[in-house]
Amino acid sequence: MTDVAIIIVSYNTRADLEACLASLTHHPPVTPHEIVVVDNASSDGSPAAVRTRWPNITVLDTGDNLGFARATNLGIRASSSQLLLLLNSDTLPPPGAIDRLVRILLARANVAIVGPRLVDGHGALELSFGSMISPFAELWQKCLVRGHASGWPLLARLVERRAHTDRLVDWVSGACLLVRRADAEAAGLLDERFFLYGEDVDFCAAVRGLGRHVLFTPDAEIVHHRGRSATRAQARAAAAYRRSHLAFYRKHHPLWYPVLLGYLGLRGKLPFGE
């Protein structure tokens, strides 16, 4: 059994995927690991490219675009490891970052999930953790994100201070999320009702519901070129986000669900079929 299975879901992100895999294989983690790429019916030749350049990497062809949660679960079930690293195809893990995440997780028996500090290609911080999604938590998170991006002094300093210390949080981003397999399986893996977006917050909530903890750590840093696949199909990605948003509120905040439904309807942004 390997110590870590690195699960990467890809959908028409060939250039990013190849860059991610090059980073992982040129400076591989010391921790014994396997890499599983789950391809959601890409039309850009991604599976063939991976099989040609990296024959030791497992590639699963789903045959259709199954969404992030369902494809991730396929990768998890096809792997064998003590730990699972969910990693976006548009990330670049620098040397040593994954090993540091593993050491941090294994050193804290009460922690089930750990997420690193995420930065963009210019080194700017991505706010990749937060409180459980709710109407007020979402509003506060948006204020923090926009305040930090705009350089508003008080909010920018608050975000930077929060992202410079280890802290127990409600969720960390699924762009790079390390979890113990036992905890992932106890939580039932990712909820496949979430096609895209929200599945990481929901997954962390399920794990916390078992009495386990989620940790954010700045001691490991990963580059994240976020949203690359979404920009290739913006309308579909926006609709998928709203469906997942509605599914999240239907599951976790049913009293707020009709409010969100009405709000999206008034703005003309209600996904087809809702």
Secondary structure, 3 states (H helix, E strand, C coil): CEEEEEEEEECCCHHHHHHHHHHHHHCCCCCCEEEEEEECCCCCCHHHHHHHHCCCCEEEECCCCCCHHHHHHHHHHCCCEEEEEEECCCEECCCCHHHHHHHHHHCCCCEEEEEEEEECCCCCEECCEECCCCHHHHHHHHHHHHHHHHCCHHHHHHHHHHCCCCEEECEECCCEEEEEHHHHHHCCCCCCCCCCCCHHHHHHHHHHCCCCEEEEEEEEEEEECCCHHHHCCHHHHHHHHHHHHHHHHHHHCCCCHHHHHHHHHHCCCCCCCC
